[in-house]
Amino acid sequence: MLAASACASTPVPQGTVDIGAAGHPYFDTVRKQIRERLEYPCVKNTSTGACEPRNATVRVQFGIRRDGTLTFADVTGPSGLPIYDAYTLQAVRRAAPFPPVPDDLMATRPAGSTGIPVNAEFKFAVEPIK
């Protein structure tokens, strides 16, 4: 039987976490801030106690105000593993505040906009040990 939990005492598994590219240098900074706070969750095997990381993809939308504050963060494409969805949202929230949104990005928004929406895909991939 498997139970979802954080495996804080377990080393980070071999694997990668990739946040899709957004095409503007501002998003490189946002991506870096989130990645620095993203932990790789796992599913704990209740019979062995072993931490068993899984492959998962989580899609999230969040809003950043012009001044860099986070306005909202929601899972728009759940992974099917609630702990991965929760860890992804936690990372986005802990990464805030972000740098102020550059004027050229704000210029792409409708008049009167107070910030930008961001769609991000977080891919958790467990690589086989060679």
N, C-alpha and C positions, 0 to 999 in steps of 0.2 A: 504494500500500500504506500502511496506517495502523498506527502503533505507539503503544501507550500510554506516556505519559511525563508528567512534570510540566513545565509550561511556565513555569518560574519567571521567566524574563526577559521574558515576554510580559505586557502589561498585563491586568488583570482585564477580561474581556469584558463588554459590556453585557448585563445579565441580572439575574435575581433568585435568591436562595436563600431558600426559605420553609420554616420548621419549623412543622408544624401546632400549633395552639393546644391546650393541655391543660386549661384551665379553672380553674386555681388560680394566684394571684400568684407562688407559689414557682417554678412552671414558667416564668414570664416571665424570672426571673433565670437559671435553668438554660439556657433557650433563648438568652439574650443572651450568656452565657459561651461557649457552643458556637459561636454565630454569629461572635463576635469571632475565633475561631481557625480557622474554616472557610475553606479556600482553594478556589477554583474550578479544578478540574483540567481538562485538555483531552486530546484525542488528537492527537498530533503527526503530521502528514503527512510521511512519510519522503522523498517526492520533492521537496516544496517547502520543508520545514522549518517550515511554518506551523502554528500552534497552532489546532486546530479544536475549540472547546468543543461539547459536546453537551447535549441535553435528557436528563435522567435523574432517576429517583426511587429513593431508597434508604430502606428501612425498617430501623430499628435498635432493639434492645432493650438497655437498660443498667440496672444496679442502683446505687442510691445508698444507702449506710448512713446511719443516723440522724445520724452526725457529719459527713456530707457526702462521705466518701470513695467513690470509684468501686469497685464490687466486680467488675463484668464489663461488657463491651460486645460485642455480637454483631450481625452483619447478619442480619436475619430475612427481608428481601425484597431480594435483590440487584438492582442496576440493569441488569445485563447488560454493564456496563463496569467491570471490576475496579478500575480506578484511582479511579473515583468512590466505590466501596464502601470502598476503603482510605483515601481522604482523609476520608470521613465518620467512620470509626472513629478516625482520628488526631485529628480535631477534638474528638470526645467525650473521648478520653483526655487531650488537652492541656488541656481546660477544667476538669478535676478538679484539686483538690477543689472541690466545690460547697458552698454554705452548708448548715448543718445542716438536716435535714428538720424542718419545723414540727410541733409536737405535734398539731395538728388533722389533718394528713395521716397521721401515724403512727397516730392513733386509727382510721383507716379500714382498717388492716391487721389481719390476724389476731393474736391475743395471742401474744406472744413473737417477733414479727417484728423483725428488726434493721435493716430499711430498706425501700425502696420500689423496685418495678420501674418503668421508664419505657419506653413505646413511643413512638417518634418517627418521623416521615416527613420526609425531607429532599428537597425538590424543587429541582433545578437547571434553570433555564429560560433558554435563550438567546433574547433578544429581537432581532428583525430591526432592522438599522440603518435609520433613516428618513431 
